[in-house]
């Protein structure tokens, strides 16, 4: 479909992590169990995999990040590096105030990006913001959670 739309694209065969290593001397089809597409626009490549609505454009599933894939193009068969465009990033900001009575109040803000955002998005989709924060902060003794909210849950970018 991409080629019909005049977008340079090619399939890339991958052996996922649980499928095992591939033999690079002889790229047999039985070595591969997953297919993604690589579309090229404006000289840069974009990985395409539509198997998970929680992942943004260009992000492959973690199981497919095995370092190399096979391009079965009849004119240009070759091995191709399969490197993640994203990383797993979590930034935590913590602001606390200790009053004269010894009561500590705090505000916690967590920003997840890349693969970590996908994990947080999945967790947030299956629970309330309060439950998500209680799980995240479960190892903090004596914590009383007043409120929690999740923002930008549907923003994949």
Residue pairs with C-beta under 8 A, 6 or more apart in sequence:
2 8
2 9
2 37
2 39
2 48
3 9
7 39
7 40
7 41
8 39
8 40
8 41
9 37
9 38
9 39
9 40
9 48
10 37
10 38
10 71
10 73
11 35
11 36
11 37
11 71
11 72
12 35
12 36
12 37
12 38
12 69
12 70
12 71
12 80
12 82
13 27
13 29
13 32
13 34
13 35
13 69
13 70
13 71
13 72
14 32
14 33
14 34
14 35
14 36
14 64
14 66
14 69
14 70
14 82
15 21
15 22
15 31
15 32
15 33
15 34
15 66
16 33
16 34
16 63
16 64
16 66
17 63
17 65
17 66
18 63
19 31
19 32
19 33
19 34
20 31
22 31
22 32
22 68
22 70
23 31
24 68
24 79
27 70
27 77
27 79
32 70
34 63
34 64
36 47
36 48
36 49
36 60
36 64
36 69
36 82
37 47
37 48
37 49
38 45
38 46
38 47
38 48
38 71
38 80
39 45
39 46
39 48
40 46
46 57
46 58
47 58
47 59
47 60
47 82
47 85
48 57
48 58
49 55
49 59
49 60
49 61
49 64
51 61
52 61
52 118
54 118
54 121
54 122
54 125
54 156
55 61
55 118
55 156
56 86
56 156
56 157
57 156
58 85
58 86
59 84
59 85
59 86
59 114
59 115
59 118
60 82
60 84
62 115
64 82
65 82
65 83
65 84
66 82
67 81
67 82
67 83
68 79
68 80
68 81
68 82
69 79
69 80
69 82
70 77
70 78
70 79
70 80
71 77
71 78
71 79
71 80
84 115
86 113
86 114
86 115
87 113
87 114
87 115
88 113
88 114
88 115
88 116
88 119
89 112
89 113
89 114
89 116
90 110
90 111
90 112
90 113
90 116
91 110
91 111
91 112
91 113
92 108
92 109
92 110
92 111
93 108
93 109
93 110
93 111
94 106
94 107
94 108
94 109
95 106
95 107
95 108
96 104
96 105
96 106
96 107
97 104
97 105
97 106
98 104
99 105
108 133
108 137
110 120
110 136
112 119
112 120
120 132
121 153
123 132
123 135
124 132
124 150
124 153
125 153
127 135
129 148
129 149
129 150
130 145
130 147
130 148
132 148
132 150
133 145
133 148
134 145
137 143
137 145
